[in-house]
Amino acid sequence: MSPPLEVQSAPAVERTHAIECLKQMLRIRRLEERCAELYTAAKIRGFLHLYNGEEAVAVGVVQALGPEDGIVATYREHGHALVRGIPARAIMAELYGKQEGCSRGRGGSMHLFDAKTRFCGGNAIVGGGLPVAVGLALADQMRGKTTVTGCFFGDGAVAEGEFHESLNLATLWRLPVLFVCENNLYAMGTRLDLAQSATDLAKKAAAYGMAAEAVDGMDVFAVEAAAQKALAAIRAGKGPFFLECRTYRFRAHSMYDPELYRAKAEVEEWKKRDPISNLESSLKQQGAILDSDLERLERDIAAEIDDAVAFAEAGTWEPVTDLERFVYSERRPT
């Protein structure tokens, strides 16, 4: 397992911002709980990888990124897409495979994409997003832009060749990439310490001459503060930054996973660090939020998700005559 982190106090956070962080994490959790129900009902097909437990990472990092920055995610990307601003309607329609989805129903759960928000796609290949992020950052750099590309990936990607190649090139070319490793301790069903001889993943990045830091991925404010620090360094021209967010997924790897590789007691122990329930408790203790406020939040989120499901249900299937569209570029040289 990863080495323990030193306990650090989270930065003081203004009440309105704290409630917004709670709201965004709740939106992710409730959307995905509904997705699990819809998958069981065969409304959503294919693979489905849920993010429960890791919400603090997506919310903390994505809120720190600017609207012009790019994002490259993994196949566990519903939360990143939702916080980035892709409407729940477009996400749900995509999961249903409907034309109204953000990828016209062709990508499904693992390939959400939205050019308007510079959400440059989920990726079904472990580690496949890292070279894409390096390429996007290089393109922005060559155009003289000051934007950053945020690249999310799991601890399993650290064992892939693309990880080492991408970090090496990013450092050599001083590219504006924020590498965010969502270390949930399991690469599918393989525990980190059974696959990696050195489990302090931030040190692997440091080996490439890259600034690196490990942070408690179950604390949304700690993640946000670390991301802001990293982004400030990147924007100052100091090159890429590696942020290891130590987190945990409460559900199995995917809906097909029987989850025989970890003890239920371990999962229950991690659930005590649930970023949502812990933030709720903290805000209540501070008198910053009332039960009535939480009830209103839940009602608003439930209405948003109900609307998204209704939108997806009413969506249209792509006609067979269109199946050859978007396979090859239709642009012709002038």
C-alpha positions in Angstrom: 0.0 0.0 0.0 1.0 3.7 -0.3 3.0 5.2 2.5 0.9 7.1 5.0 0.6 10.8 4.5 1.5 13.3 7.2 -1.7 14.7 8.7 -2.1 18.3 7.5 -4.9 20.7 8.4 -7.1 21.6 5.5 -7.1 25.2 4.5 -9.9 27.5 5.8 -12.7 27.6 3.3 -15.5 30.1 2.9 -18.9 28.7 3.7 -20.5 29.3 0.2 -17.5 27.5 -1.5 -17.7 24.6 1.0 -21.4 24.1 0.2 -20.7 24.3 -3.5 -18.0 21.6 -3.2 -20.5 19.4 -1.2 -23.1 20.0 -3.9 -20.8 18.9 -6.7 -19.7 15.8 -4.9 -23.3 14.9 -4.2 -24.2 15.4 -7.9 -21.6 12.9 -8.9 -22.6 10.4 -6.2 -26.3 10.6 -7.0 -25.8 10.5 -10.7 -23.8 7.3 -10.5 -26.1 5.7 -8.0 -28.8 6.1 -10.6 -26.5 4.8 -13.3 -26.0 1.6 -11.3 -29.8 1.2 -11.1 -30.2 1.8 -14.8 -27.5 -0.6 -15.7 -29.2 -3.3 -13.7 -32.4 -2.5 -15.6 -30.4 -2.9 -18.9 -31.0 0.7 -19.8 -27.3 1.3 -19.9 -25.2 -1.3 -21.6 -21.5 -2.1 -22.1 -19.0 -1.3 -19.4 -19.7 1.0 -16.5 -17.0 2.1 -14.1 -18.3 4.1 -11.1 -16.5 6.7 -9.1 -18.1 6.4 -5.6 -15.6 7.5 -3.0 -13.3 9.4 -5.3 -15.5 12.5 -5.8 -13.2 14.8 -3.8 -10.5 14.4 -6.5 -12.6 15.4 -9.5 -14.2 18.3 -7.6 -11.0 19.6 -6.1 -8.9 19.5 -9.3 -11.5 20.5 -11.9 -12.6 23.5 -9.9 -9.0 24.7 -9.7 -8.6 24.5 -13.5 -9.6 27.4 -15.6 -12.3 27.3 -18.3 -9.8 27.4 -21.1 -7.7 24.6 -19.7 -8.0 21.1 -21.2 -9.0 17.9 -19.4 -8.1 14.3 -20.4 -9.7 11.6 -18.3 -10.0 7.9 -17.9 -12.8 5.4 -18.4 -14.0 6.4 -14.8 -14.8 9.9 -15.9 -18.5 10.7 -15.3 -17.7 12.8 -12.3 -15.0 14.9 -14.1 -17.4 15.5 -17.0 -20.2 16.6 -14.7 -18.1 19.0 -12.7 -16.5 20.4 -15.8 -19.9 21.5 -17.0 -21.2 18.9 -19.4 -24.9 18.8 -18.7 -26.3 15.8 -16.9 -28.7 15.4 -19.8 -25.9 15.0 -22.3 -24.0 12.6 -20.1 -27.1 10.4 -19.5 -28.1 10.4 -23.1 -24.5 9.3 -24.0 -24.8 6.4 -21.5 -28.0 5.4 -23.1 -26.4 5.5 -26.6 -28.7 8.2 -27.8 -27.8 10.8 -30.5 -28.4 13.6 -28.0 -25.4 12.4 -25.9 -22.2 14.4 -25.7 -20.5 12.0 -28.1 -23.7 11.4 -30.2 -24.2 8.1 -28.4 -21.2 6.5 -30.0 -18.8 6.6 -27.1 -20.9 5.5 -24.1 -19.6 5.5 -20.6 -15.9 5.4 -21.3 -15.7 8.0 -24.1 -17.5 11.2 -22.9 -16.3 14.2 -24.9 -17.2 17.9 -25.2 -15.3 20.4 -27.3 -17.1 23.4 -25.7 -15.7 22.7 -22.3 -12.3 21.4 -23.6 -13.2 18.0 -22.1 -11.0 16.0 -24.4 -12.4 12.7 -23.7 -12.4 9.7 -21.5 -10.1 6.9 -22.6 -10.8 3.1 -22.4 -7.1 2.3 -22.6 -5.2 2.2 -19.3 -2.6 5.0 -19.6 -3.9 6.0 -23.0 -4.7 9.5 -22.0 -1.2 10.5 -20.9 0.3 10.9 -24.4 -2.9 12.6 -25.6 -2.4 15.2 -22.8 1.2 15.7 -23.7 0.2 16.3 -27.3 -2.5 18.8 -26.3 -0.2 20.7 -24.0 2.5 20.7 -26.7 0.0 22.1 -29.2 -1.1 24.9 -26.8 2.5 25.7 -26.1 3.4 26.0 -29.8 0.4 28.3 -30.3 1.6 30.6 -27.5 -1.3 29.8 -25.2 -1.0 29.9 -21.4 -3.5 27.1 -20.8 -2.8 23.9 -18.8 -3.9 20.3 -19.6 -5.1 18.3 -16.7 -4.6 14.6 -17.1 -6.4 12.1 -14.8 -5.3 8.5 -14.6 -5.2 5.6 -12.0 -2.4 3.9 -10.3 -2.6 1.1 -12.8 -1.4 3.4 -15.5 1.9 3.9 -13.7 2.9 0.4 -14.8 2.4 1.3 -18.5 5.1 2.5 -20.9 3.1 5.5 -21.8 3.4 6.8 -18.3 7.2 6.9 -18.3 7.4 8.2 -21.9 4.8 10.9 -21.3 6.4 12.2 -18.0 9.9 12.2 -19.6 8.8 14.2 -22.7 6.7 16.6 -20.6 9.7 17.4 -18.4 12.1 17.7 -21.4 9.8 20.1 -23.2 8.6 21.9 -20.0 5.0 21.3 -21.0 2.1 22.7 -19.1 0.6 19.4 -17.9 -0.9 18.7 -14.5 -0.7 14.9 -14.1 -3.3 13.7 -11.6 -2.9 10.2 -10.4 -6.0 8.9 -8.7 -4.4 6.3 -6.6 -7.2 4.1 -5.3 -4.8 1.3 -4.4 -6.1 -1.2 -7.0 -5.4 -1.6 -10.7 -8.6 -3.4 -11.5 -8.2 -6.3 -9.1 -4.4 -6.1 -8.4 -3.4 -4.3 -5.2 -0.8 -1.6 -5.6 1.9 -3.3 -3.5 1.6 -6.5 -5.4 2.3 -4.8 -8.7 4.6 -1.9 -7.8 7.9 -2.5 -6.0 7.9 1.2 -5.0 4.5 2.3 -3.9 5.2 6.0 -3.3 4.1 7.0 -6.8 5.0 10.7 -6.4 8.6 9.7 -6.2 8.4 8.0 -9.6 7.5 11.3 -11.1 10.2 13.1 -9.2 12.7 10.6 -10.8 12.0 12.4 -14.1 12.9 15.8 -12.6 9.2 16.8 -12.2 7.7 18.6 -9.2 5.5 16.1 -7.4 3.3 15.9 -4.3 1.0 13.4 -2.6 -2.2 14.6 -1.1 -5.2 13.1 0.8 -7.6 12.4 -2.0 -10.5 12.0 0.4 -10.3 15.7 1.4 -11.7 18.0 -1.3 -10.2 21.1 0.2 -6.7 19.5 0.5 -7.0 18.4 -3.1 -8.1 21.8 -4.3 -5.3 23.6 -2.5 -2.7 21.2 -3.8 -4.1 21.6 -7.4 -4.0 25.4 -7.1 -0.4 25.3 -5.9 0.6 22.9 -8.8 -1.2 25.1 -11.4 0.5 28.2 -10.1 3.9 26.6 -10.6 2.9 25.3 -14.1 1.6 28.7 -15.2 4.8 30.3 -14.0 6.7 28.3 -16.6 8.2 25.7 -14.2 7.1 22.8 -16.3 4.7 19.9 -15.5 3.5 18.9 -12.0 2.5 15.4 -10.7 -0.2 15.2 -8.1 -0.8 11.9 -6.4 -4.3 11.8 -4.9 -4.6 8.9 -2.5 -8.2 7.8 -2.6 -10.4 4.7 -2.7 -13.3 3.5 -4.7 -16.2 2.1 -2.7 -17.7 0.0 -5.5 -16.1 -2.8 -7.5 -13.9 -2.0 -10.5 -16.8 -2.2 -12.9 -20.4 -3.6 -12.9 -19.0 -7.0 -14.1 -16.5 -7.3 -11.2 -17.3 -9.9 -8.5 -14.8 -8.1 -6.3 -13.1 -11.1 -4.8 -9.7 -9.4 -4.3 -10.3 -7.2 -1.3 -12.0 -7.7 2.1 -15.3 -6.1 2.9 -13.8 -4.9 6.2 -11.3 -2.9 4.2 -14.0 -1.2 2.1 -16.0 -0.4 5.3 -12.9 1.1 6.9 -12.4 3.4 4.0 -16.0 4.4 4.0 -15.4 6.0 7.3 -13.4 8.6 5.3 -16.2 9.2 2.8 -15.5 12.8 1.5 -19.2 13.5 1.3 -20.5 12.4 4.7 -17.4 13.8 6.4 -17.9 17.2 4.8 -21.6 17.2 5.7 -20.8 16.4 9.4 -18.1 19.1 9.5 -20.4 21.7 8.1 -23.2 20.8 10.5 -20.8 20.9 13.5 -19.8 24.4 12.4 -23.4 25.5 12.0 -22.6 26.3 8.3 -25.4 24.1 7.0 -28.8 22.9 8.4 -30.7 19.6 7.7 -33.2 21.7 5.7 -30.3 22.9 3.5 -29.2 19.4 2.9 -32.7 18.3 2.1 -33.0 21.1 -0.4 -29.7 20.2 -2.0 -30.9 16.6 -2.4 -34.2 17.6 -3.9 -32.5 19.8 -6.5 -30.0 17.1 -7.4 -32.8 14.5 -7.6 -34.8 16.7 -9.9 -31.7 17.3 -12.2 -31.1 13.6 -12.4 -34.7 12.7 -13.0 -34.7 15.3 -15.8 -31.6 13.8 -17.3 -33.1 10.3 -17.3 -36.3 11.5 -18.9 -34.2 13.3 -21.5 -32.3 10.1 -22.3 -35.4 8.0 -22.4 -36.9 10.4 -24.9 -33.8 10.6 -27.0 -33.4 9.2 -30.5 -31.3 6.3 -31.8 -28.9 7.1 -34.6 -30.3 5.9 -38.0 -28.5 3.0 -39.7 -27.9 5.3 -42.7 -25.6 7.5 -40.5 -23.3 4.7 -39.3 -20.6 5.4 -41.7 -20.5 9.1 -40.8 -17.6 10.4 -38.6 -15.5 7.3 -39.3 -13.1 9.2 -41.5 -12.5 12.9 -41.8 -14.8 14.6 -44.4 -12.3 17.4 -44.9 -10.7 17.6 -48.3 -7.4 19.4 -49.1 -7.9 22.8 -50.8 
